[in-house]
Amino acid sequence: MPMPTETDNLKAGEGDRVAQISLTQIALLPLYHRQTIPTEYIDAMGHMNVRWYMALFDNATWRFFDAMGLDDAYFERSHAGGFALKHFVTYWAEVQAGQTVAVHTRILGRSDKRFHFMHFMVNESSGITAAALEALGTHVDLRQRKSSPLPPRIAKRFDNQLAEDRQLPWPAPICGAIAV
């Protein structure tokens, strides 16, 4: 996938079909994390190290979980949790110290136990999409340490957001290796 420019931002393609995803479109997705990058996140290459992309995506995931009802109180009360099953990260542009990034999230699908979602990291300082994380997670019974169905109340929250996200006029730039 080619690097995005300020005019085309992010190209999502399936075969010969290419759709443009603007920053305006991404900004309509729920925002789950925003941070200005400290110098400590910069590596020997002079840009934000990959481990910090994952940390920022992880911060967004916890806020996304909270919005879906998968918060600390639920985990403690229900002896339940969420496990990561698969991740696929795409990097389109560097992030530098002092720049502010925002992570927006789109739900791509779900089953009784699993949820497929994508985080988009927008560099608000440069005005381009820097990276995306596509992920598959599962709801877990922590007593048995096994996947378990999402409770109806939480499944409904996922379904409501998924219904909104399915109305978006642009395809998510999925890797094709993750599905529920």
N, C-alpha and C positions, 0 to 999 in steps of 0.2 A: 504494500500500500504506500503511495507516495506521501511525502511530508505535506501537511496542510499549509496553506498560505492564509494571509488575513482575509482574502476574498473567498476562498473555497472552504476554509476551516477544516472540515473532516469529510473524507469521501468514504462512503459505505457502499461496497459493491457486492453483487451476487452475479457471477458470470460477467456478461457484458452490460448488465444494468448497473448504473451508478447513480446514487442519490446524494444530494447535497444536504448536509446537516449544519445548520447555522448555529452560532452561539446563542442567538435569540431563541431557537427551538430548544436547545439544551437547557437554557435558563428557565424554561417553563417546567422542567422536571423538579421534583422536590430537592431542596438543598439540605445536605446532611453534615457538611463540614466546610469550614473556611479557615484558612491559616496563612499568615505571612511566614515565608521560609527563612529560618535563622541560618547564620553562616555555618553552624555546626552540622547542617544537613548536606553540605557541599563536599564532594569527594575529590580525588586527585585529578579527575577529568574536568573539574571546574563547574560541575552542575550537580543538581540534587541526586544523591545516591539512590539506587533502586530500593534499598531497604526502607527509605523514607517514603517513597511512593506507597509501598505496602502499608506502612504505618498510617499514612493519611487515609488510604482506602479502608483500613481497619477501623479508624476513628469514625468514618462515615458509616461503616457497617453497623457499629453499635448504635448509632443514632437512628439508622434505618430500622434496626430491630426494635428500638424503643417505640418508634412510630407505628410499628405493626403489632405492638402489645407484647413483644418479647423483651421485657425489661427485667431489671434485677429482682423486683418484687415477684414477678411471674415465675422467674427461674427458681427462686427460693421456695415459694409457696408450692410449686408444682413439681419440684425436683426434675425440672426439664432444662433443656439448653438448645443450643444450635451449634452444629459442627460444619466446618468447611469441607467440601468434598473435592471440588475442582476450582482452579483459578486459571485464567488466561489473561495476561497483561499485554497491552499494545502501547508502545511509546511513539508519539508523533513529534514532540518538540521538547527541548530542554527547559528545565525550570532552574532559575538562578536565585541566589540569596537576595532577600529583600522583596521578592515578588510574592504576590498574594494569589493563592489558588482556591478554587471552590469545587467541591465534589457534589455532583447531582446524580440521582439514581433513578433508573428505569427498571420496572419488573418485566421480565420476559415470559415467565410461565411458572406454573406450580403444579404439583401433584398432591396427594394426601399428606406426604411427608416432606417433600423437597420443594425448594424454591430457587429459581434461576433469575439472576438479576445482573445489571450492568451499572457500574459507576463511571461517570465521565469527569475527569479532572480538567477544569478550565483554568488557564492562567489568566486571571483577570488583569494583571499588569501588562501583558503583551497582547491580550485579546485573541488568543488562539487556544484550541483544545490541545492539551499536553499529553494526555494518556487516558486509557480506559482499562477497567478491570471487569472482566466477565466472570461470574462466579456461580457455583452451584452449592447450595447449603442444604442441610437437613435438620429437621426438628428431632430432638433426642430425649429419650427417657434416661435420665442420669443414674437412676437406680440400676437399670439393666444395661446401660451403656450401649443402647441400640436405637436406631431410628424409630420414631413413633409418629403417629398422625398429628397434624396441627389441630389444636382444639377449634371448635366451630367459630368462636368469637375472633380468634386470630386469623383463621382461614378467611373469614369474611373481610377483614382488613386487607389482606393480600389480594383477594378477589376484587375489592372495590378499586384499589390502586391499579391492578392489572387491567381492569376494564377501561380505566382512563388512559393508561399507557398504550393499550391496543388501538386507541383512536388517533394516536399520533400519525401524522402524514409522512413519516420517514422511517425507513427500516433501521433497526439497530445494527451496527457493524459487528455482528457476532462472528466468532471464530469457526463455528460449525462443528466443534468437537464436544460441545456441552449441550445437554438436553435433560429435561426432567423425566 
